[in-house]
Amino acid sequence: MQYLKCINFMKNIFKIKNKDIKVVFKNFASLSFLQLVNSVLPIVTMPYLVRILGPEKYGLIYLAQAVTQYLVNFTDYGFNLTATMDISVNRNNMNEIKKIFNAVMFIKTIFMLLSFVILCSLIFLIPSMRSESAIYIITFGMVVGNVMFPTWFFQGMEDMNYITIINIIIKVSFTISVFIFVKSSGDYVVVALLYTLGFIVSGVMALVVVHTKYRISFQITKYSVVIEQLKQGWQVFISTLLISFYSNSSIIILGIVSNNTYVGYFTAGEKLIRAIQRMIYPIQQAVFPFLSRITSNGKEDSINFLKKLTLVVGTFTLVISLSLLIFSGLITNILLGSSYGGAVGVFKILCFVIFFNAIGSIFGMQTMLAFDYKNEFTVIMFLATVTNIILSVVLGTYYHHIGCAWAVLITEIFICISSFVFINSRGVKLLPRLHSKVEVENS
């Protein structure tokens, strides 16, 4: 009964077909439950880990993960968007889907091998990484697991249930394992190993599902298909790589201009915000394949849908950001403890990242990519990356973790405003209260 009420509510608000709204809602519900788990479980383990490991070792763990995230985004090559769109458009053509799947997996595997070479080179060249080489090598397993887990495939097929089931099993197992195996600050290597095993096991399980349900096996891929996927993903690859730079550069730069303790303060506050921010991701993930399909039939329906999405998501995230700011002291004290007093300021500053990131994602990632403004989106992300790096170096040097928090917030505001100004200049008006008439650019 509640399911039908939700369906009817979304249908009335967004004015889309009953069949489509059921698919979107089903995927949104699955991903929402997954992100709820992804948000709650880190909050369960964080108070334990920050106290057991201490700021220095806790900071080291997430510094290694920040480096690894660059390599994850390198191997993704933008396929989470371009391959998702390809699969979504061709989902009734299984032969074409098999070609896309094998081409993407082949490219990601080659990039994974290149990533390992890059990591080994960094370990050899940078003394601080060389002294903790075991952490970085173990954490690289996250790249392997990410390559194996074809999130883009399940999103394109608009079949998110498997992503949810597999990830929940792994996340819950990891949470239990942390309390069993991590007993002292010297067990920071165990934490990295548990993260890695979680990624690899979930990747194996996902490939088993792809093979058993969709009857897709690994096959030799034609050169022309591989080249086509590389061409399609190039612009998005550059954009997502730039997103990775601005998302993780503050942690890396802070580790260079200060020390692991300040990294620990920054990371603790940031991780709390990111855990809460994950609740917004299901909207983006569930909507994008649907948006790609309706945009292929014309922009007007897409703009009407995005208008309503902006209003709903904007209101929701603004309330969350304000609530977190009001209760910031209480939240950080309960979850992090008195030894992480330096994280309180980081948390307060980053509260509004949730609002600006969600709205900026609609203006940029959802709208600009769906409407084929890939080049312009890349330019915005490049400028955002440069802005973040400069601000992180300057503010991080003088104000440490607080300075880097401001760098992140200012960068998110820049992306949001820049994306809005661009799409507005192209006649894509997404603020219903300011624009009563939809204007579509003649292309």
C-alpha positions as CSV (number, residue, x, y, z in Angstrom):
1,M,0.0,0.0,0.0
2,Q,2.8,2.4,0.9
3,Y,4.6,1.4,-2.3
4,L,1.6,2.4,-4.4
5,K,1.3,5.7,-2.5
6,C,4.9,6.5,-3.2
7,I,4.5,5.6,-6.9
8,N,1.4,7.9,-7.3
9,F,3.1,10.7,-5.4
10,M,6.2,10.6,-7.7
11,K,4.0,10.3,-10.7
12,N,2.0,13.4,-9.8
13,I,5.0,15.4,-8.9
14,F,7.3,14.6,-11.9
15,K,4.6,13.9,-14.5
16,I,6.2,10.8,-16.1
17,K,4.7,7.6,-17.3
18,N,3.6,4.9,-14.8
19,K,5.9,2.3,-16.2
20,D,8.9,4.6,-16.1
21,I,8.2,5.9,-12.6
22,K,8.0,2.3,-11.3
23,V,11.5,1.5,-12.7
24,V,12.9,4.8,-11.3
25,F,11.3,4.3,-7.9
26,K,12.4,0.7,-7.7
27,N,16.0,1.6,-8.4
28,F,15.8,4.7,-6.1
29,A,14.4,2.5,-3.3
30,S,17.2,-0.1,-3.7
31,L,20.0,2.5,-3.9
32,S,18.5,4.5,-1.0
33,F,18.5,1.4,1.2
34,L,22.1,0.7,0.1
35,Q,23.2,4.3,0.8
36,L,21.5,4.2,4.1
37,V,23.6,1.2,5.0
38,N,26.7,2.9,3.6
39,S,26.0,5.9,5.7
40,V,25.1,4.2,8.9
41,L,27.9,1.5,9.0
42,P,30.8,4.0,8.7
43,I,29.2,6.0,11.5
44,V,29.1,2.8,13.6
45,T,32.8,1.9,13.0
46,M,34.1,5.5,13.0
47,P,33.9,6.1,16.8
48,Y,35.7,2.8,17.4
49,L,38.4,3.3,14.8
50,V,39.2,7.0,15.6
51,R,39.8,6.0,19.2
52,I,41.7,2.8,18.6
53,L,43.9,4.0,15.7
54,G,44.4,7.7,16.9
55,P,44.5,10.7,14.5
56,E,47.8,9.8,13.0
57,K,47.1,6.2,11.9
58,Y,43.5,7.1,11.0
59,G,44.8,9.9,8.8
60,L,47.3,7.5,7.2
61,I,44.6,5.0,6.3
62,Y,42.5,7.6,4.5
63,L,45.5,9.3,2.9
64,A,46.2,5.9,1.3
65,Q,42.6,5.7,0.2
66,A,42.7,9.2,-1.3
67,V,45.7,8.1,-3.4
68,T,43.9,4.9,-4.4
69,Q,40.7,6.9,-5.4
70,Y,42.7,8.7,-8.1
71,L,43.5,5.3,-9.6
72,V,39.9,4.1,-9.2
73,N,38.7,7.1,-11.2
74,F,41.4,6.5,-13.8
75,T,40.2,2.9,-14.3
76,D,36.6,4.0,-14.4
77,Y,37.4,6.2,-17.4
78,G,33.9,7.8,-17.2
79,F,32.2,4.5,-18.0
80,N,29.9,5.0,-15.0
81,L,28.2,7.6,-17.2
82,T,29.0,6.7,-20.9
83,A,28.7,2.9,-20.6
84,T,25.6,3.4,-18.4
85,M,24.0,5.4,-21.2
86,D,25.1,2.9,-23.8
87,I,23.6,0.0,-21.9
88,S,20.4,1.9,-21.1
89,V,19.8,2.7,-24.8
90,N,20.6,-0.8,-26.0
91,R,19.2,-2.8,-23.1
92,N,16.8,-4.7,-25.4
93,N,19.7,-5.8,-27.7
94,M,21.6,-8.4,-25.8
95,N,24.2,-8.9,-28.5
96,E,25.1,-5.2,-28.4
97,I,25.2,-5.3,-24.6
98,K,27.7,-8.2,-24.6
99,K,29.9,-6.2,-27.0
100,I,29.8,-3.1,-24.7
101,F,30.4,-5.2,-21.6
102,N,33.5,-7.0,-22.9
103,A,34.9,-3.8,-24.4
104,V,34.6,-1.9,-21.2
105,M,35.9,-4.7,-19.0
106,F,38.9,-5.1,-21.3
107,I,39.8,-1.4,-21.2
108,K,39.3,-1.2,-17.4
109,T,41.6,-4.2,-16.9
110,I,44.4,-2.6,-19.0
111,F,44.0,0.6,-17.0
112,M,44.2,-1.4,-13.8
113,L,47.6,-2.8,-14.8
114,L,48.8,0.7,-15.7
115,S,47.5,2.0,-12.4
116,F,49.6,-0.5,-10.5
117,V,52.7,0.6,-12.4
118,I,51.9,4.2,-11.5
119,L,51.4,3.3,-7.8
120,C,54.7,1.4,-7.6
121,S,56.5,4.4,-9.2
122,L,55.0,6.8,-6.6
123,I,56.1,4.5,-3.8
124,F,59.6,4.4,-5.2
125,L,59.8,8.1,-5.7
126,I,58.1,9.5,-2.5
127,P,59.8,8.6,0.8
128,S,56.7,9.0,3.0
129,M,54.8,6.5,0.8
130,R,57.8,4.2,0.6
131,S,58.0,4.0,4.4
132,E,54.3,2.8,4.5
133,S,54.4,0.9,1.2
134,A,52.4,-2.1,2.6
135,I,49.4,0.2,3.3
136,Y,49.4,1.5,-0.3
137,I,49.9,-1.9,-1.9
138,I,47.1,-3.5,0.1
139,T,44.8,-0.5,-0.5
140,F,45.3,-1.0,-4.2
141,G,43.0,-4.0,-3.9
142,M,40.2,-1.5,-3.9
143,V,41.1,-0.7,-7.5
144,V,40.9,-4.3,-8.4
145,G,37.6,-4.8,-6.8
146,N,36.2,-1.7,-8.4
147,V,37.2,-2.9,-11.9
148,M,35.5,-6.2,-11.2
149,F,32.2,-4.7,-10.0
150,P,30.4,-3.4,-13.1
151,T,28.2,-0.8,-11.4
152,W,27.7,0.9,-14.8
153,F,26.2,-2.3,-16.2
154,F,23.6,-2.7,-13.5
155,Q,22.7,1.0,-13.7
156,G,22.3,0.8,-17.5
157,M,20.1,-2.2,-17.1
158,E,18.2,-0.3,-14.4
159,D,18.5,-3.3,-12.2
160,M,20.0,-2.0,-9.0
161,N,18.8,-4.7,-6.6
162,Y,22.0,-6.8,-7.1
163,I,24.2,-3.8,-6.3
164,T,22.2,-3.4,-3.1
165,I,22.2,-7.0,-2.0
166,I,25.9,-7.6,-2.7
167,N,27.1,-4.4,-1.1
168,I,25.0,-4.8,2.0
169,I,26.3,-8.3,2.6
170,I,29.9,-7.1,2.3
171,K,29.5,-3.9,4.3
172,V,27.9,-5.7,7.2
173,S,30.6,-8.4,7.2
174,F,33.3,-5.6,7.1
175,T,31.7,-3.8,10.1
176,I,31.6,-7.0,12.2
177,S,35.2,-7.8,11.2
178,V,36.5,-4.4,12.4
179,F,35.3,-5.0,15.9
180,I,36.7,-8.5,15.9
181,F,40.2,-8.0,14.4
182,V,41.1,-4.4,15.1
183,K,42.3,-4.1,18.7
184,S,45.2,-1.6,18.7
185,S,46.8,1.3,16.7
186,G,49.2,-1.3,15.2
187,D,46.2,-3.0,13.5
188,Y,45.8,-0.1,10.9
189,V,47.1,-2.5,8.3
190,V,44.3,-4.9,9.2
191,V,41.8,-2.1,8.5
192,A,43.2,-1.5,5.0
193,L,43.1,-5.3,4.4
194,L,39.5,-5.6,5.4
195,Y,38.5,-2.7,3.1
196,T,40.3,-4.4,0.2
197,L,38.8,-7.8,0.8
198,G,35.4,-6.2,0.8
199,F,35.9,-4.6,-2.6
200,I,37.3,-7.8,-4.2
201,V,34.7,-10.2,-2.8
202,S,31.8,-7.9,-3.9
203,G,33.4,-7.7,-7.3
204,V,33.6,-11.5,-7.7
205,M,29.9,-11.8,-6.6
206,A,28.8,-9.2,-9.1
207,L,30.6,-10.9,-12.0
208,V,28.9,-14.2,-11.0
209,V,25.5,-12.4,-11.2
210,V,26.3,-11.0,-14.6
211,H,27.3,-14.4,-15.9
212,T,24.4,-16.4,-14.4
213,K,21.5,-14.0,-14.9
214,Y,22.5,-12.2,-18.1
215,R,24.5,-15.1,-19.7
216,I,27.5,-12.8,-20.4
217,S,30.9,-14.3,-20.5
218,F,34.3,-12.8,-21.2
219,Q,35.1,-12.8,-24.9
220,I,37.7,-11.4,-27.3
221,T,36.7,-7.9,-28.1
222,K,36.9,-6.3,-31.5
223,Y,39.4,-3.5,-31.9
224,S,36.7,-1.2,-33.4
225,V,34.4,-1.6,-30.4
226,V,37.2,-0.8,-27.9
227,I,38.1,2.3,-29.8
228,E,34.5,3.4,-29.9
229,Q,34.1,3.1,-26.1
230,L,37.4,5.0,-25.6
231,K,36.1,7.8,-27.8
232,Q,32.8,8.0,-26.1
233,G,34.3,8.0,-22.6
234,W,37.1,10.5,-23.3
235,Q,35.4,13.8,-22.3
236,V,33.7,12.2,-19.3
237,F,37.0,10.6,-18.3
238,I,38.7,13.9,-18.2
239,S,35.8,15.4,-16.2
240,T,35.6,12.6,-13.7
241,L,39.4,12.6,-13.3
242,L,39.2,16.3,-12.5
243,I,36.4,15.6,-10.0
244,S,38.7,13.1,-8.4
245,F,41.5,15.6,-8.2
246,Y,39.4,18.3,-6.5
247,S,37.7,15.7,-4.2
248,N,40.9,14.1,-3.0
249,S,43.5,16.8,-3.5
250,S,42.8,18.6,-0.2
251,I,43.7,15.4,1.7
252,I,46.8,14.8,-0.3
253,I,48.0,18.5,-0.1
254,L,47.2,18.6,3.6
255,G,49.4,15.6,4.1
256,I,52.2,17.4,2.3
257,V,52.0,20.8,3.9
258,S,51.2,19.7,7.4
259,N,51.1,16.2,9.0
260,N,49.0,13.1,9.4
261,T,47.4,14.4,12.6
262,Y,45.8,17.3,10.8
263,V,44.9,14.9,8.0
264,G,43.1,12.8,10.7
265,Y,41.1,15.8,11.9
266,F,40.2,16.8,8.4
267,T,39.3,13.3,7.3
268,A,37.2,12.6,10.4
269,G,35.0,15.6,9.8
270,E,34.9,15.1,6.1
271,K,34.0,11.4,6.4
272,L,31.0,12.2,8.6
273,I,29.7,14.7,5.9
274,R,30.4,12.2,3.1
275,A,28.5,9.5,4.9
276,I,25.5,11.7,5.2
277,Q,26.0,12.9,1.6
278,R,25.6,9.4,0.3
279,M,21.9,9.6,1.0
280,I,21.6,11.9,-2.0
281,Y,23.5,9.6,-4.4
282,P,20.6,7.3,-5.1
283,I,18.7,10.1,-6.7
284,Q,21.5,10.8,-9.1
285,Q,22.2,7.1,-9.9
286,A,18.5,6.2,-10.4
287,V,17.6,9.3,-12.4
288,F,20.6,9.4,-14.9
289,P,19.7,6.3,-17.0
290,F,16.1,7.5,-17.2
291,L,17.1,11.0,-18.0
292,S,19.4,9.8,-20.8
293,R,16.5,8.0,-22.4
294,I,13.9,10.8,-22.3
295,T,16.5,13.3,-23.5
296,S,17.0,11.3,-26.6
297,N,13.3,12.1,-27.5
298,G,13.7,15.8,-26.9
299,K,14.8,18.3,-24.3
300,E,11.5,19.8,-23.2
301,D,10.4,16.8,-21.1
302,S,13.9,16.5,-19.6
303,I,13.9,20.2,-18.5
304,N,10.4,19.9,-17.0
305,F,11.6,16.9,-15.0
306,L,14.9,18.5,-13.9
307,K,13.0,21.6,-12.8
308,K,11.0,19.6,-10.3
309,L,14.0,17.6,-9.3
310,T,16.0,20.8,-8.5
311,L,13.2,22.1,-6.3
312,V,12.8,18.8,-4.4
313,V,16.5,18.0,-4.0
314,G,17.4,21.6,-3.2
315,T,14.8,21.9,-0.4
316,F,15.7,18.5,1.1
317,T,19.5,19.1,1.1
318,L,19.2,22.7,2.4
319,V,17.2,21.4,5.4
320,I,19.8,18.7,6.0
321,S,22.7,21.2,5.8
322,L,21.1,23.6,8.3
323,S,20.2,20.8,10.7
324,L,23.8,19.5,10.7
325,L,25.1,23.0,11.4
326,I,22.8,23.4,14.3
327,F,23.7,20.1,15.9
328,S,27.4,19.9,14.7
329,G,28.9,20.1,18.2
330,L,26.7,17.3,19.6
331,I,27.2,15.1,16.5
332,T,31.0,15.3,16.4
333,N,31.4,14.9,20.2
334,I,29.3,11.7,20.3
335,L,30.8,10.1,17.2
336,L,34.4,11.3,17.4
337,G,35.2,12.0,21.0
338,S,37.1,14.8,22.7
339,S,40.5,13.9,21.1
340,Y,39.1,15.0,17.7
341,G,38.1,18.5,18.7
342,G,39.9,19.8,15.6
343,A,37.3,18.0,13.4
344,V,34.4,20.1,14.7
345,G,35.3,23.2,12.6
346,V,35.8,21.0,9.6
347,F,32.3,19.5,10.0
348,K,30.7,22.9,10.4
349,I,32.2,24.3,7.3
350,L,31.5,21.2,5.2
351,C,27.8,21.0,6.2
352,F,26.8,23.1,3.2
353,V,28.8,20.9,0.8
354,I,25.8,18.6,0.9
355,F,23.5,21.3,-0.5
356,F,25.9,22.8,-3.1
357,N,27.1,19.4,-4.3
358,A,23.6,18.1,-4.8
359,I,22.4,21.1,-6.7
360,G,25.7,21.4,-8.6
361,S,25.3,17.8,-9.7
362,I,21.9,18.4,-11.2
363,F,23.1,21.5,-13.1
364,G,26.4,19.9,-14.1
365,M,26.6,16.1,-14.1
366,Q,22.9,15.4,-14.8
367,T,22.0,18.3,-17.2
368,M,25.2,19.2,-19.0
369,L,26.2,15.6,-19.8
370,A,22.7,14.5,-20.7
371,F,22.4,17.5,-23.1
372,D,25.8,16.7,-24.6
373,Y,27.7,19.7,-23.1
374,K,30.7,17.5,-22.3
375,N,33.4,19.9,-23.4
376,E,32.0,22.8,-21.4
377,F,31.5,20.5,-18.3
378,T,35.2,19.5,-18.6
379,V,36.2,23.2,-18.6
380,I,34.3,23.9,-15.5
381,M,35.8,20.9,-13.7
382,F,39.3,21.9,-14.8
383,L,38.8,25.4,-13.4
384,A,37.3,23.9,-10.2
385,T,40.3,21.6,-9.8
386,V,42.8,24.5,-10.2
387,T,40.8,26.5,-7.7
388,N,40.8,23.7,-5.2
389,I,44.5,23.0,-5.5
390,I,45.5,26.7,-5.1
391,L,43.2,27.2,-2.2
392,S,44.2,23.9,-0.5
393,V,47.9,24.8,-0.8
394,V,47.5,28.4,0.5
395,L,44.8,27.8,3.1
396,G,46.1,24.4,4.2
397,T,49.6,25.8,4.8
398,Y,48.4,28.6,7.1
399,Y,45.2,27.2,8.5
400,H,45.8,23.4,8.1
401,H,42.6,21.3,8.3
402,I,40.3,24.3,8.6
403,G,41.8,25.9,5.6
404,C,41.3,22.8,3.5
405,A,37.7,22.6,4.6
406,W,37.1,26.1,3.3
407,A,38.9,25.1,0.0
408,V,36.5,22.2,-0.5
409,L,33.3,24.3,0.2
410,I,34.4,27.2,-2.0
411,T,35.1,24.7,-4.9
412,E,31.7,23.2,-4.6
413,I,30.1,26.6,-4.7
414,F,32.1,27.5,-7.7
415,I,31.0,24.3,-9.6
416,C,27.4,24.9,-8.7
417,I,27.3,28.6,-9.8
418,S,29.4,28.0,-13.0
419,S,27.2,25.1,-14.1
420,F,24.0,27.1,-13.4
421,V,25.3,30.2,-15.3
422,F,26.3,28.0,-18.3
423,I,23.0,26.0,-18.7
424,N,21.0,29.2,-18.1
425,S,22.9,30.9,-20.9
426,R,21.8,28.0,-23.2
427,G,18.2,28.4,-22.4
428,V,17.9,25.6,-19.9
429,K,16.0,27.2,-17.0
430,L,15.8,24.9,-14.0
431,L,14.6,27.4,-11.3
432,P,10.8,27.3,-11.6
433,R,10.2,30.3,-9.4
434,L,12.4,32.5,-11.6
435,H,11.3,31.2,-15.0
436,S,7.7,30.2,-15.8
437,K,8.4,29.3,-19.4
438,V,10.7,26.6,-20.5
439,E,13.2,27.8,-23.2
440,V,15.0,25.2,-25.1
441,E,18.1,26.0,-27.1
442,N,17.7,25.4,-30.8
443,S,20.3,22.8,-31.8
